[in-house]
Amino acid sequence: MSATPRNLLVVGQGAAGLAAALSAAEEARKRGSPIRVTVIDKASADEAGGNTRWSPSYMRMATPDRVEPGFVHDMLVATRFQGDKSYFARLADDTPATVAWTASHGVDFIQPTYYLAKGPPRIQPAGGGAALVKTLTYAARQAGVIFHHGCVAHELLAESGRITGLVAMRHGADEIISADAVILACGGFQGNGDMMRKHFGPGAETMQLLSPGTRFGTGEGIRMALALGAARAGDWNGMHAEPVDARAKNSAPVVLVYPYGIVVDRQGRRFVDEGAGFVHETWEWLARDVHFKTPGSKAYAILDSRLLEIADYQRAIRSEVPAVRADTLAALARLIEVDAETLGATVAVYNAACVGDPKIFDATRCDGLAASSVLKPPKSNWARAVVIPPFFAYPLVGAVAYTFGGLATDDHARVLRDDAPIPGLYAAGEMTGHFYDTAPNAVSVLRALVFGRIAGRKAVAELGAR
Ligand SMILES: Cc1cc2nc3c(=O)[nH]c(=O)nc-3n(C[C@H](O)[C@H](O)[C@H](O)COP(=O)(O)OP(=O)(O)OC[C@H]3O[C@@H](n4cnc5c(N)ncnc54)[C@H](O)[C@@H]3O)c2cc1C
């Protein structure tokens, strides 16, 4: 007589959930364990995939089979040494095998060109996150994984401390789904206005969402685990956000040429060091400052015609709307409804402080072309006068991609309560709290895949051993 199959339930069909489900199905087959793997997702089949579906999915690897030697240290630097070293060490160790495994399912990897300033090396799935979702979904179905869409998980069930399933809303009614183990992979809480306001303050609930898939991260996964006593981790005041064109309707219309000009608020005043570092080091706080600190939550990147001389400058502008353009600063100010006198004065002060040799300007690295120290706020790199017409402006707003506050998990992706794993509960991806202060560049998809795969294999190993 064959054994009754056990049920493993995965919540979420992004990178983390797909890696979890596919690896679990494979591990179960390898071990000969009768385990049924089901993925539920709140979105329809066409929209499921959350942020992953809309992300270019750059991954911080030197080559497809190697991370840089300083990877773990870089993670700790990005998290201001608040990150869990063993988590990032496990990430570094498992990354090459996870990428090889992903490739074995038909995902091709390329070495892409990035924006302008280079930053850490990276690889990318050809076709970005959309290809990742499509290919891994196909592979998971082939491996026997069952998918249910339009199914919103909102409460975990447990007996004697062990997970026994969850409650999900489907077709307007609650449904109990029994499970012997649950892997939560359902993203952050950026799409939940109440949670955003609670953790980031008034106005956070109106922050633009970076992509159409970003709205599905509404925090149920985090909240239902916390309700069971799971420990919190990560930076609850942390989010990944980017400056985008306020006029554009396309997904992630980022404007990342701001370091090569100045950024002013609606009154025409500078308020940040636009050239403090590479864009991936400054974009989060610029986006947050624009949203939370400037009047009307809007700012303007102002550039002159030398923008057009920067090789491949278009790579750093993903807006579908062309820049506002004028032959004089005063005309530009009128077009963007910024006080012309104030803007003129701001540019004059800035230009006077651009005392370095403009020949050392180099958009591809932090060039050290700093403005004179009298300039407040300073400009640390790329300080070239804004002087040669025509002039250009991009209206900017801050858009959130995902939040950092989440669940504490160990190196096996087990959710922790009082420093011990909650039996039968695992989590991976955005909803796990491992980022602090700033998101390490090009690591979010990678860690979703790596810890999703770890969770899937571990869950099957533990179910098989029971
Ligand atoms: C435009 C953009 C560009 C990005 N670029 C990069 C990049 O280049 N490199 C990088 O590393 N990261 C990047 N990121 C971030 C990265 O894409 C995400 O952090 C990562 O893909 C998250 O994967 P995930 O599986 O944790 O969550 P998601 O991909 O968001 O998937 C979560 C899934 O859970 C489902 N879900 C949510 N709540 C429930 C519920 N209650 N019940 C059932 N299902 C639920 C959602 O519908 C969704 O399908 C980018 C993000 C965006 C938006």
The ligand as an SDF file (V2000), in Angstrom:
LIG
                    3D

 53 58  0  0  0  0  0  0  0  0999 V2000
   11.3380   47.3120  -11.2610 C   0  0  0  0  0  0  0  0  0  0  0  0
   12.1360   46.4670  -10.3150 C   0  0  0  0  0  0  0  0  0  0  0  0
   13.4740   46.2320  -10.5730 C   0  0  0  0  0  0  0  0  0  0  0  0
   14.2140   45.4160   -9.7200 C   0  0  0  0  0  0  0  0  0  0  0  0
   15.5030   45.1230  -10.0730 N   0  0  0  0  0  0  0  0  0  0  0  0
   16.1680   44.2060   -9.3420 C   0  0  0  0  0  0  0  0  0  0  0  0
   17.4300   43.7160   -9.7880 C   0  0  0  0  0  0  0  0  0  0  0  0
   17.9000   44.0620  -10.8720 O   0  0  0  0  0  0  0  0  0  0  0  0
   18.0860   42.8230   -9.0030 N   0  0  0  0  0  0  0  0  0  0  0  0
   17.5690   42.3830   -7.8200 C   0  0  0  0  0  0  0  0  0  0  0  0
   18.2070   41.5770   -7.1380 O   0  0  0  0  0  0  0  0  0  0  0  0
   16.3590   42.8150   -7.3960 N   0  0  0  0  0  0  0  0  0  0  0  0
   15.6480   43.6890   -8.1380 C   0  0  0  0  0  0  0  0  0  0  0  0
   14.4020   44.0780   -7.7330 N   0  0  0  0  0  0  0  0  0  0  0  0
   13.8420   43.4770   -6.5220 C   0  0  0  0  0  0  0  0  0  0  0  0
   13.4870   42.0190   -6.7770 C   0  0  0  0  0  0  0  0  0  0  0  0
   12.8590   41.8840   -8.0330 O   0  0  0  0  0  0  0  0  0  0  0  0
   12.5570   41.4750   -5.6880 C   0  0  0  0  0  0  0  0  0  0  0  0
   12.9860   41.8660   -4.4140 O   0  0  0  0  0  0  0  0  0  0  0  0
   12.4930   39.9310   -5.7490 C   0  0  0  0  0  0  0  0  0  0  0  0
   12.1940   39.5140   -7.0640 O   0  0  0  0  0  0  0  0  0  0  0  0
   11.4500   39.4440   -4.7580 C   0  0  0  0  0  0  0  0  0  0  0  0
   11.1570   38.0900   -4.9550 O   0  0  0  0  0  0  0  0  0  0  0  0
   10.1040   37.3970   -3.9860 P   0  0  0  0  0  0  0  0  0  0  0  0
    9.8840   36.0330   -4.5430 O   0  0  0  0  0  0  0  0  0  0  0  0
   10.5280   37.5290   -2.5780 O   0  0  0  0  0  0  0  0  0  0  0  0
    8.7790   38.2800   -4.1020 O   0  0  0  0  0  0  0  0  0  0  0  0
    7.8700   38.6050   -5.3690 P   0  0  0  0  0  0  0  0  0  0  0  0
    8.5980   38.4160   -6.6360 O   0  0  0  0  0  0  0  0  0  0  0  0
    7.2690   39.9450   -5.1220 O   0  0  0  0  0  0  0  0  0  0  0  0
    6.7220   37.4920   -5.3220 O   0  0  0  0  0  0  0  0  0  0  0  0
    5.7870   37.4490   -4.2880 C   0  0  0  0  0  0  0  0  0  0  0  0
    4.5510   36.7030   -4.7690 C   0  0  0  0  0  0  0  0  0  0  0  0
    3.6980   36.4850   -3.6400 O   0  0  0  0  0  0  0  0  0  0  0  0
    2.3420   36.7250   -4.0120 C   0  0  0  0  0  0  0  0  0  0  0  0
    1.6130   37.0660   -2.7940 N   0  0  0  0  0  0  0  0  0  0  0  0
    1.7470   38.1690   -2.0170 C   0  0  0  0  0  0  0  0  0  0  0  0
    0.9310   38.0900   -0.9450 N   0  0  0  0  0  0  0  0  0  0  0  0
    0.2650   36.9130   -1.0360 C   0  0  0  0  0  0  0  0  0  0  0  0
   -0.6990   36.2680   -0.2250 C   0  0  0  0  0  0  0  0  0  0  0  0
   -1.1320   36.8140    0.9130 N   0  0  0  0  0  0  0  0  0  0  0  0
   -1.1790   35.0730   -0.6300 N   0  0  0  0  0  0  0  0  0  0  0  0
   -0.7540   34.4940   -1.7770 C   0  0  0  0  0  0  0  0  0  0  0  0
    0.1780   35.0700   -2.5880 N   0  0  0  0  0  0  0  0  0  0  0  0
    0.6890   36.2580   -2.2120 C   0  0  0  0  0  0  0  0  0  0  0  0
    2.4400   37.8610   -5.0290 C   0  0  0  0  0  0  0  0  0  0  0  0
    1.3120   37.9120   -5.8630 O   0  0  0  0  0  0  0  0  0  0  0  0
    3.7290   37.4750   -5.7880 C   0  0  0  0  0  0  0  0  0  0  0  0
    3.4350   36.6600   -6.9150 O   0  0  0  0  0  0  0  0  0  0  0  0
   13.6240   44.8890   -8.5550 C   0  0  0  0  0  0  0  0  0  0  0  0
   12.2830   45.1370   -8.2720 C   0  0  0  0  0  0  0  0  0  0  0  0
   11.5330   45.9070   -9.1460 C   0  0  0  0  0  0  0  0  0  0  0  0
   10.0700   46.1270   -8.8680 C   0  0  0  0  0  0  0  0  0  0  0  0
  1  2  1  0
  2  3  1  0
  2 52  2  0
  3  4  2  0
  4  5  1  0
  4 50  1  0
  5  6  2  0
  6  7  1  0
  6 13  1  0
  7  8  2  0
  7  9  1  0
  9 10  1  0
 10 11  2  0
 10 12  1  0
 12 13  2  0
 13 14  1  0
 14 15  1  0
 14 50  1  0
 15 16  1  0
 16 17  1  0
 16 18  1  0
 18 19  1  0
 18 20  1  0
 20 21  1  0
 20 22  1  0
 22 23  1  0
 23 24  1  0
 24 25  2  0
 24 26  1  0
 24 27  1  0
 27 28  1  0
 28 29  2  0
 28 30  1  0
 28 31  1  0
 31 32  1  0
 32 33  1  0
 33 34  1  0
 33 48  1  0
 34 35  1  0
 35 36  1  0
 35 46  1  0
 36 37  1  0
 36 45  1  0
 37 38  2  0
 38 39  1  0
 39 40  1  0
 39 45  2  0
 40 41  1  0
 40 42  2  0
 42 43  1  0
 43 44  2  0
 44 45  1  0
 46 47  1  0
 46 48  1  0
 48 49  1  0
 50 51  2  0
 51 52  1  0
 52 53  1  0
M  END
$$$$
